[in-house]
Amino acid sequence: MKRTYVLAAVLSVTCCGTGAWAQNVKITPLGTHPGELCSRDRATIFEDPTGVRILYDAGQSVTGADDPRLGDVHVILLSHAHGDHIGESRLKAVGAGNCAGADVVSAAPNSTTAEITAAKNAAIVTSQEMSVFLARKIQHITGKPVPVCAQTAHVTTVPVSAPCRSGTHLGGTFTAKTANAERGVDITIVYASHANNLPLTLVSEAQRPLPGGDDISVSLGPPIGYVMKFTNGLTAYLSGDSGIHSEMKTVVNEFHKANLAQFNLGLSAITAAAAAYAMNELVRPASVIMSHTNEASTEGGKLRPGSLAAAFASQLKGRPAYPALSGRTMEFDGRGRCVSGCQ
């Protein structure tokens, strides 16, 4: 009887000790048209079981800081400064225009990323060059400087009281944790193979390239992707815009062991065949979320035959691919499997 009691007690402690980490991560795309994956869609909300809420690439598919779909935002990620990611334009209204070409209006001179960070008192987690640029934009809005985020034992507790920036470089990790949680979300900046030039509408006239025929652009350091390790064990790779590169295998797969990928499919960076190879042979996640397709990829929530997304999905081996349907919350367990909301 005594032995049975001790075993039951051990099982009880094991259950209670791990139950908090067995919950799901919620992932909600915020696109231009509800229930679809459309041309301008970039923005995605990630919510950890502990309550940390992260916005990835606000871009042009939100109406700005007042977009009611955003809710609380504790951390904001920016993969690179192209207009469709930093958000030099904002969505005119949810559903405005059509899936292939939503109606947008200018968000210059600040960007949707800066506006949302200022309004939500969020922490910017991006490369050093982009965080400094955004900090100045936010200061234009709030009238106050944007400091590096305060940390205790290398962890920032969220929500923060005012906008701050991570001060993180390529390869560095920023950890965001709610006050009552034992653990936080680890956000590591990883390499992406792309460009990172700014829309000139976001550059002050004094800093713009001199007029002439050279078409010089302004670059903000390297483009990036992310690996996010959530408290339930899910490890998500956010590719940003990127062609194939060797670190997808060595860093993202072999070191971080990512089991979910949100992969950008824009043809300016990668083909469907190359993206499928990256997933099948390099990253090898359990599941893939299809994003940034630069097309109307779905109709009625289903992949359109002949679309880039459909071509990519057809070449995946042994892993499901889910379109990032706007407003549809997907839930993933710690092993990278979708357990709710996917189709």
C-alpha positions in Angstrom: 0.0 0.0 0.0 2.8 2.4 0.9 4.6 1.7 -2.4 1.3 2.4 -4.3 0.9 5.7 -2.5 4.4 6.8 -3.3 4.1 5.9 -7.0 0.8 7.8 -7.2 2.4 10.8 -5.6 5.3 10.8 -8.1 2.9 10.6 -11.0 0.9 13.4 -9.6 3.9 15.7 -9.2 5.1 14.8 -12.7 1.7 15.6 -14.2 1.4 18.9 -12.4 5.0 19.9 -13.1 4.7 19.4 -16.8 1.1 20.3 -17.5 1.8 24.0 -17.7 4.1 23.3 -20.7 1.7 20.9 -22.5 -0.5 23.7 -23.8 -0.6 24.9 -27.4 0.9 27.9 -29.1 -1.8 29.9 -31.0 -0.9 31.3 -34.4 -3.2 33.8 -36.1 -2.5 35.4 -39.5 -3.8 38.9 -40.0 -4.3 39.2 -43.7 -6.3 41.6 -46.0 -9.3 39.3 -46.5 -10.9 37.1 -43.8 -10.4 33.4 -44.3 -8.0 33.7 -47.3 -4.3 33.8 -48.0 -3.9 36.9 -50.2 -1.2 38.8 -52.0 -0.2 41.4 -49.4 -0.6 39.1 -46.3 2.4 39.2 -44.0 1.3 39.9 -40.4 1.1 37.1 -37.9 0.3 36.9 -34.2 2.0 34.2 -32.1 0.7 33.6 -28.6 2.6 31.5 -26.1 0.6 29.5 -23.4 2.1 31.9 -20.8 0.5 34.9 -22.5 3.4 36.4 -24.4 2.0 37.8 -27.7 4.3 38.4 -30.6 3.6 40.3 -33.9 5.7 39.2 -36.8 6.1 41.5 -39.8 3.2 43.9 -39.5 3.5 45.0 -43.1 0.5 46.3 -45.1 -2.2 43.8 -44.1 -3.2 45.6 -40.9 -5.1 48.9 -40.8 -2.5 50.4 -38.3 -2.2 50.5 -34.6 -6.0 50.7 -34.2 -6.6 47.4 -36.0 -8.9 45.6 -33.5 -7.5 42.2 -34.6 -4.1 43.0 -33.0 -5.2 42.8 -29.3 -2.3 43.0 -26.8 1.1 43.0 -28.5 4.2 42.5 -26.3 7.0 41.9 -28.8 7.3 43.0 -32.5 9.5 41.3 -35.0 10.7 42.8 -38.3 12.6 40.5 -40.8 13.6 43.3 -43.1 12.8 46.8 -44.2 11.0 46.3 -47.5 7.8 48.2 -47.7 5.6 45.1 -47.5 7.2 44.1 -44.2 8.0 47.3 -42.4 4.6 48.7 -43.6 5.1 51.9 -45.6 1.4 51.4 -46.4 -1.5 50.2 -44.3 -4.7 48.4 -45.3 -7.5 50.8 -46.0 -10.0 48.5 -44.4 -10.3 44.8 -43.8 -11.6 43.3 -47.0 -10.9 46.4 -49.1 -10.1 45.7 -52.7 -9.6 42.1 -53.7 -7.4 39.2 -52.6 -5.0 39.8 -55.5 -4.7 43.5 -54.9 -6.0 44.9 -51.6 -6.6 48.7 -51.2 -3.9 50.4 -49.1 -3.1 54.0 -48.0 0.2 55.5 -47.0 1.7 54.9 -43.6 4.7 57.2 -44.2 6.7 58.7 -42.7 6.6 56.3 -39.7 5.4 52.8 -40.9 2.9 50.4 -39.4 5.6 48.7 -37.4 6.6 51.9 -35.6 3.0 53.0 -35.1 2.0 49.7 -33.5 5.1 49.6 -31.4 4.3 53.0 -30.0 0.7 52.4 -29.4 1.1 49.0 -27.8 4.2 49.8 -25.7 5.9 46.9 -27.3 9.5 45.6 -27.4 11.1 45.6 -30.9 13.2 42.5 -31.5 15.1 42.9 -34.8 18.7 43.6 -35.9 20.6 46.4 -34.4 20.4 48.6 -37.5 16.6 48.2 -37.9 15.9 48.6 -34.2 17.8 52.0 -34.1 15.9 53.2 -37.2 12.6 52.2 -35.8 13.4 53.7 -32.4 13.8 57.1 -34.1 10.4 56.7 -35.9 8.8 55.8 -32.6 10.4 58.8 -30.9 8.8 61.0 -33.6 5.4 59.6 -32.5 5.8 59.6 -28.7 8.2 62.4 -28.2 10.4 60.1 -26.0 13.6 58.2 -26.7 13.4 54.4 -27.1 15.9 52.7 -24.8 17.3 49.2 -24.9 14.8 46.9 -23.1 15.5 46.4 -19.4 16.5 42.8 -18.4 16.9 40.8 -15.3 19.1 37.7 -15.7 19.0 38.3 -19.5 15.2 38.2 -19.6 12.8 41.0 -20.3 9.5 40.9 -18.5 6.5 41.8 -20.6 4.4 43.9 -21.0 6.9 46.7 -20.8 5.8 50.1 -19.6 7.0 52.0 -22.7 8.4 51.0 -26.1 11.9 49.6 -26.0 14.3 47.8 -28.4 16.2 44.6 -28.0 19.7 45.7 -29.0 20.2 42.2 -30.5 22.5 41.3 -33.3 22.4 38.5 -35.8 22.8 35.2 -33.8 21.7 36.8 -30.6 18.7 35.7 -28.5 16.1 37.9 -26.7 13.9 36.3 -24.1 10.4 37.7 -23.2 8.6 36.4 -20.2 5.4 37.3 -18.4 5.7 38.2 -14.7 4.2 35.0 -13.2 5.7 32.5 -15.7 8.6 30.3 -14.8 9.9 30.4 -18.4 9.9 32.7 -21.3 9.9 32.7 -25.1 13.4 32.6 -26.6 13.7 34.6 -29.9 16.9 34.1 -31.8 17.8 36.1 -34.9 19.1 33.9 -37.8 20.4 34.5 -41.3 18.3 35.2 -44.3 19.5 35.5 -47.9 17.7 38.6 -49.3 18.1 42.4 -49.5 17.2 45.0 -46.9 16.7 48.4 -48.6 14.2 50.9 -47.2 11.3 52.6 -49.0 12.5 56.1 -49.6 9.1 57.4 -48.3 10.3 56.4 -44.9 13.6 58.2 -45.2 13.8 61.9 -44.3 14.5 64.3 -47.2 17.9 65.2 -45.6 19.0 61.6 -45.6 17.7 60.5 -49.0 20.2 59.8 -51.8 21.0 62.8 -53.9 18.8 63.1 -57.0 20.3 61.7 -60.2 20.4 58.7 -62.4 22.1 56.2 -60.1 19.0 54.9 -58.3 21.0 54.4 -55.0 19.0 52.8 -52.2 19.3 52.9 -48.4 20.1 49.6 -46.7 19.5 48.8 -43.0 22.0 46.0 -42.5 21.3 42.3 -43.1 17.9 40.8 -43.6 17.0 38.2 -41.0 14.7 35.4 -40.0 13.9 34.0 -36.5 13.8 30.9 -34.5 11.3 31.1 -31.6 11.4 28.5 -28.8 8.0 28.5 -26.9 7.4 27.2 -23.4 5.4 24.2 -24.6 8.5 22.9 -26.6 7.4 24.2 -30.0 10.4 25.6 -32.0 9.3 27.7 -34.9 11.4 28.9 -37.8 10.3 32.2 -39.4 12.2 32.4 -42.7 11.6 36.0 -43.6 12.2 36.5 -47.3 15.0 34.2 -48.2 16.5 32.0 -50.8 18.0 28.7 -50.0 21.1 28.9 -47.8 23.2 26.3 -45.9 22.2 27.6 -42.4 18.7 26.3 -42.9 20.3 22.9 -42.3 23.2 23.6 -40.0 21.7 26.3 -37.7 17.9 26.0 -38.0 17.7 22.2 -38.2 20.8 20.7 -36.6 21.3 23.3 -33.8 17.9 24.7 -33.1 15.9 21.6 -34.2 12.9 23.6 -35.5 9.8 21.6 -35.7 7.5 24.2 -37.4 8.3 26.5 -40.2 6.4 29.6 -41.4 8.0 29.9 -44.8 7.8 32.9 -47.2 7.1 31.9 -50.8 7.6 35.1 -52.8 9.0 34.3 -56.2 11.4 37.2 -56.0 13.4 35.1 -53.4 12.6 31.5 -54.0 10.8 29.1 -56.4 8.2 26.5 -55.3 10.7 23.7 -56.0 13.5 25.4 -54.1 11.2 26.1 -51.1 10.0 22.5 -51.1 13.7 21.3 -51.1 14.5 23.6 -48.2 11.6 22.1 -46.2 12.1 18.4 -47.2 15.9 18.3 -47.0 17.3 21.2 -45.0 14.9 22.4 -42.3 12.8 19.2 -42.1 10.0 20.6 -39.8 7.0 18.5 -38.7 4.6 21.1 -40.3 4.8 24.1 -42.6 2.7 27.3 -42.7 2.7 28.9 -46.1 3.0 32.7 -46.1 4.0 35.7 -48.3 2.9 34.2 -51.6 2.4 37.5 -53.5 -0.7 36.1 -55.1 -4.3 35.2 -54.3 -3.4 31.7 -53.1 -6.8 30.6 -51.8 -10.5 30.9 -52.7 -13.1 30.0 -50.1 -10.1 29.1 -47.9 -8.9 26.4 -50.3 -5.7 26.5 -52.3 -6.3 27.6 -55.9 -5.2 25.1 -58.5 -2.2 26.5 -60.3 -1.2 28.8 -57.5 2.4 29.0 -56.2 1.2 27.8 -52.8 -0.4 24.7 -54.4 2.7 24.0 -56.4 4.8 24.2 -53.2 2.4 22.0 -51.1 2.3 19.3 -53.8 6.1 18.9 -53.6 6.3 18.5 -49.8 7.1 15.0 -48.5 5.8 13.7 -45.2 4.8 17.0 -43.7 1.5 19.0 -44.0 1.4 22.5 -45.4 -1.2 24.9 -44.1 -2.1 28.2 -45.8 -1.9 31.2 -43.5 -5.6 32.0 -43.7 -6.4 35.5 -42.3 -8.2 35.4 -38.9 -8.0 31.6 -38.6 -6.2 30.7 -35.4 -4.1 27.5 -35.6 -2.9 25.7 -32.5 0.4 23.8 -32.4 1.7 21.4 -29.8 5.3 21.1 -28.7 6.1 18.6 -31.4 5.1 21.0 -34.2 1.8 19.3 -35.0 -1.3 21.3 -35.6 -4.0 20.2 -33.2 -6.7 22.8 -34.0 -7.7 25.3 -36.7 -5.7 23.9 -39.6 -7.0 22.8 -42.9 
